[in-house]
Amino acid sequence: MIREVQLGKNGITENFLGMLRVHFSNCRTVKVSVLKSARENKEDLKKLSEELLKHLGENYTAKVIGFKIVLKKWRRPRSKEEPRDCRKLGT
């Protein structure tokens, strides 16, 4: 199940973060629609997604699609390690 919330002119507040945590207790994916009053351009979306991830923690990932931020909760923290190369394992 995917929940949808809106981020308005007040921005990221404690109430907004609390609402996200409540939604994540019931489902793994939340779409955040960023309204015009909360952004000026597309670069603002990237900054907002990074700020959300900073507040939520390591178990979350974000993807910006259009004017929406898709947040996903994982069981374990997602690392940004490089994928393993099979040739290096044999040496």
C-alpha positions as CSV (number, residue, x, y, z in Angstrom):
1,M,0.0,0.0,0.0
2,I,1.3,3.5,-0.9
3,R,0.3,6.5,1.2
4,E,0.3,10.1,-0.2
5,V,0.9,13.3,1.7
6,Q,1.4,16.9,0.7
7,L,4.2,19.2,1.7
8,G,3.1,22.8,1.7
9,K,4.4,26.3,2.5
10,N,5.3,25.4,6.2
11,G,7.9,23.0,4.9
12,I,9.4,20.1,6.9
13,T,8.1,20.5,10.5
14,E,8.0,18.2,13.5
15,N,4.3,17.6,12.8
16,F,5.0,16.6,9.2
17,L,7.8,14.2,10.3
18,G,5.5,12.7,12.9
19,M,2.8,12.1,10.3
20,L,5.4,10.4,8.0
21,R,6.5,8.1,10.9
22,V,2.9,7.2,11.5
23,H,2.4,6.3,7.8
24,F,5.6,4.3,7.8
25,S,4.4,2.3,10.8
26,N,1.7,0.9,8.5
27,C,3.3,0.8,5.1
28,R,6.7,0.9,3.4
29,T,6.2,3.5,0.7
30,V,5.0,7.2,1.0
31,K,4.7,9.7,-1.9
32,V,5.2,13.3,-0.9
33,S,3.6,15.8,-3.3
34,V,5.5,19.1,-3.0
35,L,3.1,22.0,-3.6
36,K,4.1,25.1,-5.5
37,S,4.2,27.1,-2.3
38,A,7.0,24.9,-0.9
39,R,9.3,25.1,-3.9
40,E,10.6,27.5,-6.5
41,N,12.3,25.1,-8.9
42,K,13.3,21.5,-9.4
43,E,16.5,21.9,-7.4
44,D,14.5,22.6,-4.3
45,L,13.0,19.1,-4.5
46,K,16.4,17.5,-4.3
47,K,17.3,19.6,-1.2
48,L,13.9,18.7,0.4
49,S,14.5,15.0,-0.2
50,E,18.0,15.1,1.3
51,E,16.6,17.0,4.3
52,L,13.8,14.4,4.8
53,L,16.4,11.6,4.7
54,K,18.5,13.4,7.2
55,H,15.6,13.6,9.6
56,L,14.2,10.1,9.0
57,G,17.5,8.1,9.2
58,E,19.5,5.5,7.4
59,N,16.7,3.0,6.8
60,Y,15.0,5.2,4.2
61,T,15.7,6.1,0.5
62,A,14.2,8.8,-1.6
63,K,13.6,9.2,-5.3
64,V,12.4,12.4,-7.0
65,I,9.9,11.9,-9.8
66,G,8.4,15.1,-11.3
67,F,7.2,17.2,-8.3
68,K,6.9,14.1,-6.0
69,I,9.3,12.6,-3.6
70,V,8.9,8.8,-3.2
71,L,10.2,7.7,0.2
72,K,10.7,4.0,0.9
73,K,11.5,2.3,4.3
74,W,13.9,-0.6,4.3
75,R,14.5,-3.2,7.1
76,R,18.2,-2.5,7.1
77,P,20.2,0.6,6.4
78,R,21.0,1.0,2.7
79,S,24.7,1.4,2.0
80,K,26.2,3.2,-0.9
81,E,28.9,0.6,-1.4
82,E,30.1,-0.2,-4.9
83,P,28.8,-3.6,-6.3
84,R,31.2,-6.5,-5.9
85,D,33.2,-7.6,-8.9
86,C,33.4,-11.4,-9.2
87,R,36.9,-11.2,-10.7
88,K,38.2,-9.5,-7.6
89,L,36.9,-12.2,-5.3
90,G,39.0,-14.9,-6.9
91,T,42.3,-13.2,-6.5
